[in-house]
């Protein structure tokens, strides 16, 4: 049987992010939190600021 997926697109907020380092740290925290919920990042669009992350997880959880 072919797996079924659900998808999510997230872009971290830039609010109160003074430096690129702070934004990266916020992105890592966000992705780790979503990973605990079963989301897997399969693509990152890095030509925008902040980056856009494309995630998926099995639908039948």
C-alpha positions as a Markdown table, in Angstrom:
| # | Residue | x | y | z |
|---|---|---|---|---|
| 1 | Unk | 0.0 | 0.0 | 0.0 |
| 2 | Unk | 1.3 | 3.4 | -0.9 |
| 3 | Unk | 1.8 | 5.7 | 2.1 |
| 4 | Unk | -0.5 | 8.7 | 2.4 |
| 5 | Unk | 1.0 | 12.0 | 3.5 |
| 6 | Unk | -0.2 | 15.3 | 5.0 |
| 7 | Unk | 1.8 | 18.4 | 4.3 |
| 8 | Unk | 2.6 | 21.6 | 6.1 |
| 9 | Unk | 4.5 | 24.8 | 4.9 |
| 10 | Unk | 6.0 | 27.0 | 7.6 |
| 11 | Unk | 8.0 | 30.2 | 7.6 |
| 12 | Unk | 9.3 | 31.4 | 10.9 |
| 13 | Unk | 8.3 | 34.9 | 12.0 |
| 14 | Unk | 11.0 | 37.6 | 11.8 |
| 15 | Unk | 9.4 | 39.6 | 14.6 |
| 16 | Unk | 12.0 | 40.6 | 17.2 |
| 17 | Unk | 14.8 | 38.8 | 15.4 |
| 18 | Unk | 17.6 | 41.3 | 15.3 |
| 19 | Unk | 20.3 | 39.0 | 13.8 |
| 20 | Unk | 20.5 | 36.2 | 11.4 |
| 21 | Unk | 21.9 | 34.0 | 14.2 |
| 22 | Unk | 18.7 | 34.6 | 16.3 |
| 23 | Unk | 16.5 | 33.8 | 13.3 |
| 24 | Unk | 18.5 | 30.5 | 12.7 |
| 25 | Unk | 18.2 | 29.6 | 16.3 |
| 26 | Unk | 14.4 | 30.2 | 16.1 |
| 27 | Unk | 14.1 | 28.1 | 13.0 |
| 28 | Unk | 16.0 | 25.2 | 14.6 |
| 29 | Unk | 13.7 | 25.4 | 17.6 |
| 30 | Unk | 10.6 | 25.4 | 15.4 |
| 31 | Unk | 11.8 | 22.5 | 13.3 |
| 32 | Unk | 12.7 | 20.4 | 16.4 |
| 33 | Unk | 9.3 | 21.1 | 17.9 |
| 34 | Unk | 7.6 | 20.0 | 14.7 |
| 35 | Unk | 9.9 | 17.0 | 14.5 |
| 36 | Unk | 8.5 | 15.8 | 17.9 |
| 37 | Unk | 5.1 | 16.0 | 16.3 |
| 38 | Unk | 6.2 | 13.6 | 13.5 |
| 39 | Unk | 6.8 | 16.2 | 10.8 |
| 40 | Unk | 9.8 | 15.7 | 8.5 |
| 41 | Unk | 11.3 | 18.6 | 6.6 |
| 42 | Unk | 11.8 | 17.5 | 3.0 |
| 43 | Unk | 12.6 | 20.8 | 1.4 |
| 44 | Unk | 13.8 | 24.3 | 2.5 |
| 45 | Unk | 13.5 | 27.4 | 0.3 |
| 46 | Unk | 16.4 | 29.5 | 1.3 |
| 47 | Unk | 16.1 | 32.3 | -1.2 |
| 48 | Unk | 13.6 | 34.1 | 1.0 |
| 49 | Unk | 14.2 | 35.7 | 4.4 |
| 50 | Unk | 13.2 | 33.9 | 6.5 |
| 51 | Unk | 13.5 | 30.6 | 4.8 |
| 52 | Unk | 10.3 | 28.5 | 4.0 |
| 53 | Unk | 10.2 | 24.9 | 5.2 |
| 54 | Unk | 8.1 | 22.2 | 3.5 |
| 55 | Unk | 7.2 | 19.3 | 5.8 |
| 56 | Unk | 5.4 | 16.0 | 5.6 |
| 57 | Unk | 4.3 | 13.2 | 7.9 |
| 58 | Unk | 2.3 | 10.0 | 7.4 |
| 59 | Unk | -1.4 | 10.8 | 7.3 |
| 60 | Unk | -2.5 | 7.7 | 9.2 |
| 61 | Unk | -0.9 | 8.3 | 12.5 |
